[in-house]
Amino acid sequence: MEPKRIFIILNSVFTLSISLVSLGIGYAGGVRGEGLLAVSIPLTFGVLVALGQLIPAGILLSSFVRAYFLPPKS
């Protein structure tokens, strides 16, 4: 299997799992019918956007921590 196909499958599974969790949260909160799908879509893409911002922020934070605590290379 080529890497691009694996990436597409993993991306689809990740998005589907976030969608199902969002639907579960909405359903548990009492949202029924068409409103359930209306709640699911923004939550799904909101989580994806938050992760898209969180990963680079984590990399930047770890770089700052490493630069602060480790001595500079000679």
ABEGO torsion letter per residue (X at the ends): XBAAAAAAAAAAAAAAAAAAAAAAAAAAAGBBEAAAAAAAAAAAAAAAAAAAAAAAAAAAAAAAAAAAABBBBX
